[in-house]
Amino acid sequence: MDTLALEATQPKKAQNGAGPGVPGPPTPAKRKPAKKTKKAVVFFEVEILDAKTKDKLCFLDKVEPNATIGEIKSMFHKSHPQWYPARQSIRLDPKGKSLKDEDVLQHLPVGTTATFYFRDLGAQISWVTVFLTEYAGPLLIYLMFYFRVPFIYAPKYDFTTSKHWVVHLACMCHSFHYVKRLLETLFVHRFSHGTMPLRNIFKNCTYYWGFAAWMAYYINHPLYTPPIYGEQQIRLALTVFLFCQIGNFSIHIALRNLRPPGSKTRKIPYPTKNPFTWIFLLVSCPNYTYELGSWLGFTLMTQCLPVAFFTLVGFIQMTVWAKGKHRSYLKEFRDYPTLRSPILPFIL
Ligand SMILES: NC(=O)c1ccc[n+]([C@@H]2O[C@H](COP(=O)([O-])OP(=O)(O)OC[C@H]3O[C@@H](n4cnc5c(N)ncnc54)[C@H](OP(=O)(O)O)[C@@H]3O)[C@@H](O)[C@H]2O)c1
C-alpha cells in the first residue's frame, strides 16, 4: 500500500520528580529535563471507488493529512499505471465536481477515513498541442482556398477575372488573426490546466476547420461579390477588426500579468494603464467582447453569410463561457466589482 513517508510520534506524558500522592514541589536538582511534547499526527485512510460502479479500486493507508489531491492521484497511479494523474478525476461525490490538484486532504469535508470517487477522463493531450492544431488548421485551410489549389473550384472558373482587393485584405486579416492566436498560445497565455481530453480535439477541430473551409470557399470563390457599400464599408470594417484585435491582445497580456510564471493563481482583473483594458470596468471577459468585435468587423468586410454564422456561433459559445467565468468570479471574490457584466456591458 502506498503511503507518504512521515514520522509519527505519540504524545509523551510529562514527567516530574514527585511520585503520586506526594505533596509539595519537586526538588529542582532531581527534576529530569522536560521532554518536548510532539504533536500527534492523525493519519488518514483513503479509499477510492469507481464513480460509476462504486467498486473499490484502491485503499491508501496512513496518508498524511496535508497530502494534496495531486499526491493522492500519484499514489493511485502507482497501483493503476493505466490511469496517469492527468486523466484522473477525483471527486467527493460520484456526480460532483472534480477536486483540484492543490486541494489538501485535511481541509476537505471528509473524516479520517475519506472516500473519493474516481472517473477516467480518457487519454489526454497537452493544451498547447490542442491550440496549435486548432489554430494552424484554419490558417492553412483558408490559404488553400485563397490560392485556389486545384479541384476546389470548377475548371470553368480558371480564366475568371482577378480577385477583388477585399479578398486579399480578408486573407491578410484571417491569417493575421490565427497567427496572432498561435503566437499567443506559445508565448502569452499561462494556462492553469496542462491537458485536455483527446476526444475534444476532434470536436474542436471539426468546428474551427469546418468553419474556416466554409468561409474561405465563399470569400475566395471566383463569383464572390464584394461589399455593397464598397470601399467605405471595407475601411470601417478594417478599423473595427484591427481595433478589436489590439483590444483582444491587450486583455490577454493583462490576464498573463495576473499570474506569476508557473503558478495557477486567479485574481480579479482590473484596468491597467493600457486604455484597451479599461473595458474591465464593465465586463468580466473583455477578451471575448473584442473577439466578437473582430468577427463582426470581418463579417462587415466580407459581407459573407458563413462568416456571419461563424460569428453568431462563436458569440453564443463565448457567452456561455463568459457567464460561467463571471459566476465563478462572484463566488470566489466577495469584493468583485458589481458593475461588470459577463461579455456585453449592461446587457449580457
Ligand atoms: N472565436 C471563437 O469561437 C473563440 C472561442 C473561444 C476563445 N476564442 C479566443 O481564444 C482566446 C482564449 O480563450 P480562453 O477561453 O482560453 O480565454 P480565457 O479563459 O479568458 O483565458 C485566457 C488566458 O488567461 C488566463 N486567465 C483567465 N482569467 C484569469 C484570471 N482571473 N487570473 C489569471 N489568469 C487568468 C487563462 O488561464 P486558465 O488556463 O486558468 O483558464 C488563460 O491562460 C479568447 O480570448 C479568444 O480570443 C475564440
The ligand as a Gaussian input file, in Angstrom:
#p B3LYP/6-31G(d) Opt

LIG

0 1
 N      -13.977000      32.611000     -31.998000
 C      -14.273000      31.734000     -31.086000
 O      -15.200000      30.957000     -31.247000
 C      -13.462000      31.689000     -29.800000
 C      -13.933000      30.941000     -28.729000
 C      -13.182000      30.912000     -27.565000
 C      -11.977000      31.598000     -27.481000
 N      -11.534000      32.321000     -28.518000
 C      -10.255000      33.096000     -28.428000
 O       -9.287000      32.409000     -27.692000
 C       -8.851000      33.236000     -26.600000
 C       -8.508000      32.380000     -25.387000
 O       -9.719000      31.735000     -24.964000
 P       -9.885000      31.180000     -23.488000
 O      -11.269000      30.647000     -23.387000
 O       -8.725000      30.322000     -23.132000
 O       -9.773000      32.584000     -22.644000
 P       -9.674000      32.787000     -21.088000
 O      -10.375000      31.713000     -20.352000
 O      -10.080000      34.185000     -20.801000
 O       -8.139000      32.603000     -20.760000
 C       -7.076000      33.250000     -21.380000
 C       -5.847000      33.026000     -20.501000
 O       -5.900000      33.852000     -19.340000
 C       -5.897000      33.062000     -18.152000
 N       -6.816000      33.669000     -17.199000
 C       -8.145000      33.914000     -17.389000
 N       -8.664000      34.535000     -16.316000
 C       -7.659000      34.673000     -15.406000
 C       -7.572000      35.228000     -14.079000
 N       -8.629000      35.782000     -13.484000
 N       -6.389000      35.212000     -13.426000
 C       -5.307000      34.664000     -14.046000
 N       -5.316000      34.111000     -15.293000
 C       -6.483000      34.122000     -15.978000
 C       -6.344000      31.680000     -18.594000
 O       -5.877000      30.686000     -17.726000
 P       -6.724000      29.327000     -17.403000
 O       -5.952000      28.247000     -18.057000
 O       -6.706000      29.246000     -15.914000
 O       -8.106000      29.488000     -17.952000
 C       -5.720000      31.587000     -19.972000
 O       -4.360000      31.251000     -19.885000
 C      -10.023000      34.205000     -26.347000
 O       -9.641000      35.376000     -25.697000
 C      -10.485000      34.430000     -27.733000
 O       -9.673000      35.414000     -28.337000
 C      -12.259000      32.376000     -29.677000

